[in-house]
Amino acid sequence: MDMRGLLPAPEAASKKVDPKLWPVDRHVAAFINTRYDLNLEPQMAALNDSAPERAYSGMLSVLAVYTYKQYRGGPGKRCLALPLGTVD
């Protein structure tokens, strides 16, 4: 599976899932990190932080790195639409 193969799953899930749930957790981030060798150690540390703001920041950073690596040549026709709720 290449990186583009990962997009359809969260895209489809975004239409069915509670918008307060995070689209990326540490397990998804670990899969992306090991599968594509992105060196997400700082993001993983942030995701595991007990402070919700830091964990949320880590999740957004994982998405940013993943998106950058996927669309280095510019965005394609599809953009990832994920429900990003608020941190309570």
C-alpha positions in Angstrom: 0.0 0.0 0.0 1.3 3.4 -0.8 0.5 6.7 1.0 -2.3 7.5 -1.3 -4.0 4.3 -0.3 -4.4 5.6 3.3 -6.6 8.5 2.4 -9.9 6.8 1.4 -10.4 5.2 4.8 -10.3 8.4 7.0 -12.2 10.2 4.2 -15.0 7.7 4.4 -14.9 7.5 8.2 -15.2 11.3 8.4 -18.7 11.1 7.2 -19.8 8.5 9.8 -17.8 9.3 12.9 -18.6 11.6 15.8 -16.8 14.9 15.0 -15.4 15.1 18.6 -13.3 12.0 18.0 -9.7 12.6 16.8 -8.9 11.3 13.3 -5.4 10.2 14.4 -4.4 8.5 17.6 -1.0 7.1 18.6 -1.7 3.8 16.9 -2.4 5.3 13.6 0.6 7.7 13.9 2.8 4.7 14.8 1.6 2.8 11.7 2.3 5.8 9.5 5.7 6.3 11.1 6.9 2.8 10.6 5.3 2.2 7.3 6.7 5.4 5.6 9.7 6.1 7.8 8.7 9.7 8.5 10.6 10.2 11.9 7.5 11.2 13.8 9.2 10.8 17.2 8.4 14.4 18.4 4.8 14.0 17.3 4.5 10.7 19.0 5.8 12.2 22.2 3.2 15.0 21.9 0.4 12.5 21.2 1.3 10.6 24.4 1.4 13.8 26.5 -1.3 14.1 29.3 -2.0 17.7 28.4 -4.8 17.7 25.8 -3.5 20.7 24.0 -0.1 19.1 23.4 -1.7 15.8 22.3 -3.9 17.7 19.9 -0.9 19.6 18.6 0.9 16.3 18.0 -2.1 14.9 16.1 -2.2 18.0 13.8 1.5 17.8 13.3 1.2 14.1 12.2 -1.4 15.1 9.7 0.7 18.0 8.4 3.8 15.8 7.9 1.8 13.1 6.3 0.1 15.5 3.9 3.4 17.2 3.1 5.1 13.9 2.2 2.1 12.8 0.2 1.6 16.0 -1.8 5.2 17.2 -2.3 4.3 17.9 -6.0 1.2 19.9 -5.0 -2.2 18.9 -3.9 -4.1 16.5 -6.0 -7.8 16.4 -6.8 -8.7 15.0 -3.4 -8.1 16.8 -0.2 -8.4 15.0 3.1 -11.5 16.2 5.0 -11.4 15.2 8.7 -13.7 16.2 11.5 -11.6 18.2 13.9 -13.5 18.9 17.0 -12.5 21.0 19.9 -10.3 20.0 22.8 -12.3 20.0 26.0 
